Amino acid sequence: MASLPERMALFIGNRPPGRFGHAFVKARDNVYHLDKNKANGPISQPFSVGEGTFGGRYFSETARCFKTRFPCVWDALSNRDFLLTIGHAFAIFGMVVCRFILTFYASRITQPTLSLRPSSRTQNMKETLMSHAPTVSVLLPIYNAAGTLNPAMRSLLRQTFDDFEVIAVDDDSDDGSPNILKQWAKRDRRIKPIFHERVGLIGALNAGLMRAGGKFVARMDADDVSHPRRFELQVALMRAHPEVSVAGCLVRSFPKRSVREGFRIYEAWLNSLIAHEDMVREIFIESPLAHPSTMMRRTELIELGGYEDHGWPEDYDLWLRYHLAGKRFAKVPEVLYFWREHQDRLSRTDPRYAVERFLRAKAHYLAQRPLKGAESVIVWGAGQTGRRLSKHLLREGVRIAAFVDVDSRKIGRTLRGIPVIAPDDLASTRGSAGFLLSAVSSRGARALIRKWAREREWEEGRDFWCVA
């Protein structure tokens, strides 16, 4: 039986005429012609196929020449075990290469690269992006917001940072908001609607939080607008400062004709608080962050219990709990959120946002941390704010040693059985009380009281707090 090289030569020799014009074998430094008459000499002229054939006899001579010149190679090719070994080696090598290629492309598919630039991707790319947990989950509670939901949604989908999901929770709206939300969900798979019976704002926020999968949770209201770079800058801040738990930004109210003077003052005060120390110093005066403008770490928000209902503003309650837990706040010092001012705002219609409810929240958390262990406190302000705050402090078990006031008509009298004294008498009383709460809400009074205390080397946050 012919060996493998012989069978190969015969096979090639049976091919149609003209398939090979020349046949050469290169060995060492010489190139040999395969003509039987010139097999041992170097090529002197091109080989010409005689009489139009290129048959098996010629390739038998080729095989003989190859065997003579390369006996080791001939023997190896004639050895079946050697060929099987070579075949197995090539098979294993091919399997390794294929596995490497499949692993490489699989990793590219399941872990797509994200961009911070404005997205121009197709719907297929968006589906690929959403095959993993997003970086940001947006909590968007909706209740009868048909007139403002479209611009709110547009502002979200125009974000330069596009790795986010929108957990849009419709709280049983009856004005067409559900249909608008469904249309937006069809346009972009990042929008994930939730529809349920009326549970209120806190219930809607917690329902959305339980569905959130992002590392960060951003708030957004259905009647407001976010700047296109809001998520980009807030995510950058949170990544650069892992010690920060809550990142806000500056805000602006619109339309101007609807913004009242009191709200303008609050907005200016809010935007003046950027550093953590500034926000903590003012945290018992009012909410130092605009809740819908913030971004939080999801795990920390859940560890703190999410949103709780105590009968006062849920956002202010949340910031006070963050503060008592020792968490840090920060703000991007740019206007990235736009508050829509209108008569139907929740802060205008919900009784939980009344001044009395804020005072209850302050008294509750003051008693838990700053006033814990104090024998008694002194309240500066025997006016309406001081009286109302003292009522809630007493209910929390805080003992009030005295009220301080500059009104001569109040000095020397008692309020709730507690004496009202002048500022000059405060030094003698402070030794027994040891803590002062400034509860005067009239414009400019807080700055004067702070000046008075600092002149006497009282440290804010240790010796006194401003609470109005």
Sequence and secondary structure as in RCSB ss.txt:
>XXXX:A:sequence
MASLPERMALFIGNRPPGRFGHAFVKARDNVYHLDKNKANGPISQPFSVGEGTFGGRYFSETARCFKTRFPCVWD
ALSNRDFLLTIGHAFAIFGMVVCRFILTFYASRITQPTLSLRPSSRTQNMKETLMSHAPTVSVLLPIYNAAGTLN
PAMRSLLRQTFDDFEVIAVDDDSDDGSPNILKQWAKRDRRIKPIFHERVGLIGALNAGLMRAGGKFVARMDADDV
SHPRRFELQVALMRAHPEVSVAGCLVRSFPKRSVREGFRIYEAWLNSLIAHEDMVREIFIESPLAHPSTMMRRTE
LIELGGYEDHGWPEDYDLWLRYHLAGKRFAKVPEVLYFWREHQDRLSRTDPRYAVERFLRAKAHYLAQRPLKGAE
SVIVWGAGQTGRRLSKHLLREGVRIAAFVDVDSRKIGRTLRGIPVIAPDDLASTRGSAGFLLSAVSSRGARALIR
KWAREREWEEGRDFWCVA
>XXXX:A:secstr
   HHHHHHHHHHTS TTS S  EEEETTEEEE  TTSTTSB  S    GGG   HHHHHHHHHHHHHH HHHHH
HHH HHHHHHHHHHHHHHHHHHHHHHHHHHHHHHHS    SS     HHHHHHHTTS  SEEEEEEESS TTTHH
HHHHHHHT S   EEEEEEE S  SSHHHHHHHHHHH TTEEEEE S  HHHHHHHHHHHH  SSEEEE  TT E
E TTHHHHHHHHHHH TTEEEEEEEEEEE GGG  HHHHHHHHHHHH  SHHHHHHTTTTS SS GGG EEEHHH
HHHTTS   SSS HHHHHHHHHHHTT EEEEEEEEEEEEE  TT HHHH GGGSHHHHHHHHHHHHHHTTTTT S
 EEEE  SHHHHHHHHHHHHTT  EEEEE S TTTTT EETTEEEE GGGHHHHHHHH  EEE   STTHHHHHH
HHHHHTT  BTTTEEE  
